[in-house]
Structures are given as structure tokens and as C-alpha cells.
């Protein structure tokens, strides 16, 4: 059975979800597209090590002190989705890739649409930085947390003072 907790962030409340093994398997923003139903999060709890580590690293990230997460979330998805999510962790802090470049990096240059779908289903946003993927023209496209949050996250990582 899953369990969850809710923490505050500069981008609104974040729901952290742990799987039955006590591994972080979800990080969801309020109003996020593709957010699972609340009942799937299990009971609200505190004291899980994965929650403490996630909260500590997210706090450091939001303070501008952490540019790469060392958490190892349990990513539940298809093999292709997991490959996409793993590739997302390789996009450098403050950098971006297009969906096509991400597909190329996966060795599937014609799979940009499938990459976009997998990106949108990322269960651990921010930690697995799906906000760093942009459209072919350099514009902001699709983000489960909303384009405003995506813009704010990218600006934050690029050093813009937003808070």
C-alpha cells in the first residue's frame, strides 16, 4: 500500500508518494495533469526516510544549493517510459532539450511524440526534470504542472530572481 505526505514549496504544495517498499514513487503538484486519484496515494503519514530525504533535497534545490538530486525514486512505468525518465535526469541543471533531441538521445529519432507522452506521465516531477524539455522551436510546450510553473522552474534554474 502506498502512503503520502504533503510539503510546501515555492510552486505550491507538493504531494510525495511512497510505494509499499518505502521508496519515493511520486511527486505531484496541485492541479497537475495526469495526477493519480488521491485514494491511490494511500494514507497520509510522516516519518518515512524517503520523505525526509526528498524534502531535504527539494529544500536545497529551491534554495539554489542543489543542482542534481541523488534520490533514486522507484519509477513505475513501461520500459519505454522508464528509459525516457532516465534520460531526463541527464539534462543538465539550467539546460533544456527538445522532444526530438531527447528521442535522438534514446536512439529513436522518430519517437518525439512518444517521448512527449512519456514525459507527460513522469511520476516524479522536478526530481526527474521533465520541465527541461521544450518544443522544437524553443518554445514552452506541455507541462503537467502548467506552463507558468514550467517557465518559473526554467527561469529559476537559469538564475532569474522570481521569489
GIVEN-V982829 format. One line per field, one symbol per residue. ss: DSSP state (~ for helix, > for strand, _ for the rest). psi: psi as a letter, one per 30 degrees, with the letter a starting at -180 (. if undefined). burial: # if it has 16 or more other ideal C-beta (glycine too) atoms within 10 Angstrom, else .. Layout:
ss=???
psi=???
burial=???
//
This chain:
ss=__>>>>>______>>>>>_____>>>>>>________~~~~_>>____~~~~~~~~~~~~~~________________~~~~~~~~~~________>>~~~~~~~______~~~~~~~~~___>_____~~~>>____________~~~~~~~~~~~______
psi=kllllklllfglkkjkkkaffgkkgkjklkgkkgklkefffalkllfkeeeeeeeeeeeeeffgfkfkkgkiljjjaleeeeeeeeeeffkkkflllleeeeeeffgifggeeeeeeeefgkfileejiffgkllfgflkkkkegkeeeeeeeeeeffgkjf.
burial=.####.....#..######...#######..#..#.....#......#.##..##.##..##......#.#.###.....#.###.##..#....###########....##.######.##############.......#####..##.###.##......
//
